[in-house]
Amino acid sequence: MKKFVFSMQKMYDYKKQIMESEKNILMSLRREKNEYEQRLEDLTVTMDDIRHQSLEEVSKGTTASKLMFYSMQMDGIKREQTEVKYQINLTEMKIEKQRRKVVALSQDVSGLEKLETEQRDEYNHLATKENENSIEEFLSFKMTAE
């Protein structure tokens, strides 16, 4: 009996390669989201620092221009925080869309793996039957020869 060959091997290899590529895209999007979250955290720390410096200046007594400078810095940080939050939300939507794509491909690959298992089991069953028949023929021939 000839060696087992999965009839859908090329399709399986292709789907698996596409799935790995899509997983890499998903990891990249998650990494991007983490970077945005880190940037948001950094901005929060910077905002707290500026707020603290501003309060120190007020307690010591400062000029209106310095207070205006702190206010402008805080406004800039608030705008950037809003933009980063928007980017995080956008990235989360991309992640969810990509996750669904990876899940669908994963199901396709699993289906092909199951099909391969079924075909391999059928092949093994037929091989076993063929071996049994060969043994029976051999024994039958041996008995008639004696």
C-alpha positions as CSV (number, residue, x, y, z in Angstrom):
1,M,0.0,0.0,0.0
2,K,1.3,3.4,-0.9
3,K,2.3,6.0,1.8
4,F,-0.5,8.2,3.3
5,V,-0.9,11.6,1.6
6,F,-3.4,14.1,2.9
7,S,-5.5,15.2,0.0
8,M,-5.9,18.8,1.3
9,Q,-2.2,19.3,2.4
10,K,-1.6,22.3,0.1
11,M,-4.8,24.0,1.3
12,Y,-3.9,23.2,5.0
13,D,-0.4,24.7,4.5
14,Y,-1.8,27.8,2.9
15,K,-4.5,28.4,5.5
16,K,-1.9,27.8,8.3
17,Q,0.5,30.3,6.7
18,I,-2.3,32.9,6.4
19,M,-3.4,32.3,10.0
20,E,0.2,32.8,11.2
21,S,0.4,36.0,9.2
22,E,-2.9,37.3,10.7
23,K,-1.8,36.3,14.2
24,N,1.3,38.5,13.7
25,I,-0.9,41.4,12.6
26,L,-3.0,40.9,15.7
27,M,0.1,40.9,18.0
28,S,1.3,44.0,16.2
29,L,-2.0,45.8,16.9
30,R,-1.9,44.7,20.6
31,R,1.7,46.0,20.9
32,E,0.5,49.3,19.3
33,K,-2.3,49.5,21.9
34,N,0.1,48.9,24.7
35,E,2.3,51.7,23.4
36,Y,-0.7,54.1,23.3
37,E,-1.6,53.1,26.9
38,Q,2.0,53.7,28.0
39,R,1.9,57.1,26.3
40,L,-1.4,57.9,28.1
41,E,0.2,56.9,31.4
42,D,3.3,59.1,30.7
43,L,1.0,62.0,29.9
44,T,-0.9,61.6,33.2
45,V,2.4,61.6,35.1
46,T,3.5,64.7,33.2
47,M,0.2,66.4,34.0
48,D,0.5,65.6,37.7
49,D,4.1,67.0,37.7
50,I,3.0,70.3,36.0
51,R,0.0,70.6,38.3
52,H,2.3,70.1,41.3
53,Q,4.8,72.7,40.0
54,S,2.0,75.1,39.3
55,L,0.7,74.8,42.9
56,E,4.2,75.3,44.3
57,E,4.6,78.4,42.2
58,V,1.2,79.7,43.4
59,S,2.1,79.1,47.0
60,K,5.4,81.0,46.6
61,G,3.7,83.8,44.7
62,T,4.3,83.9,40.9
63,T,3.5,86.0,37.9
64,A,0.4,85.7,35.8
65,S,2.5,84.8,32.7
66,K,4.0,81.8,34.5
67,L,0.6,80.6,35.5
68,M,-0.6,81.1,31.9
69,F,2.4,79.0,30.8
70,Y,1.4,76.2,33.1
71,S,-2.2,76.4,31.9
72,M,-1.2,76.2,28.3
73,Q,1.0,73.2,29.0
74,M,-1.9,71.4,30.8
75,D,-4.3,72.2,27.9
76,G,-1.8,70.8,25.4
77,I,-1.5,67.6,27.5
78,K,-5.3,67.3,27.8
79,R,-5.6,67.6,24.0
80,E,-2.9,64.9,23.5
81,Q,-4.6,62.7,26.1
82,T,-7.9,63.0,24.2
83,E,-6.1,62.1,21.0
84,V,-4.3,59.1,22.5
85,K,-7.6,57.8,24.0
86,Y,-9.2,58.1,20.6
87,Q,-6.3,56.1,19.1
88,I,-6.7,53.5,21.9
89,N,-10.4,53.1,21.0
90,L,-9.6,52.9,17.3
91,T,-6.9,50.3,17.9
92,E,-9.3,48.2,20.1
93,M,-11.8,48.1,17.2
94,K,-9.0,47.0,14.9
95,I,-7.9,44.3,17.4
96,E,-11.4,43.0,17.7
97,K,-11.8,42.8,13.9
98,Q,-8.5,41.1,13.5
99,R,-9.2,38.7,16.4
100,R,-12.4,37.6,14.6
101,K,-10.4,37.0,11.4
102,V,-7.8,34.9,13.3
103,V,-10.6,32.9,15.0
104,A,-12.2,32.2,11.6
105,L,-8.9,31.0,10.1
106,S,-8.2,29.0,13.2
107,Q,-11.5,27.2,12.8
108,D,-10.7,26.5,9.1
109,V,-7.3,25.1,10.1
110,S,-8.9,23.0,12.8
111,G,-11.5,21.6,10.3
112,L,-8.7,20.7,8.0
113,E,-6.7,19.0,10.8
114,K,-9.9,17.0,11.7
115,L,-10.3,16.0,8.1
116,E,-6.6,14.9,8.0
117,T,-7.2,12.8,11.1
118,E,-10.2,11.2,9.6
119,Q,-8.4,10.4,6.3
120,R,-5.4,9.1,8.3
121,D,-7.7,6.8,10.4
122,E,-9.4,5.6,7.2
123,Y,-6.0,4.9,5.6
124,N,-4.8,3.0,8.7
125,H,-8.0,1.0,8.7
126,L,-7.5,0.1,5.1
127,A,-3.8,-0.7,5.7
128,T,-4.8,-3.0,8.6
129,K,-7.4,-4.7,6.4
130,E,-4.9,-5.2,3.6
131,N,-2.3,-6.6,6.0
132,E,-4.9,-9.0,7.4
133,N,-5.8,-10.1,3.9
134,S,-2.1,-10.6,3.0
135,I,-1.6,-12.7,6.1
136,E,-4.7,-14.8,5.3
137,E,-3.6,-15.3,1.7
138,F,-0.1,-16.3,2.9
139,L,-1.5,-18.8,5.5
140,S,-3.9,-20.1,2.9
141,F,-1.2,-20.6,0.4
142,K,1.1,-22.2,3.0
143,M,-1.6,-24.7,4.0
144,T,-2.4,-25.6,0.5
145,A,1.2,-26.0,-0.4
146,E,1.7,-28.6,2.4
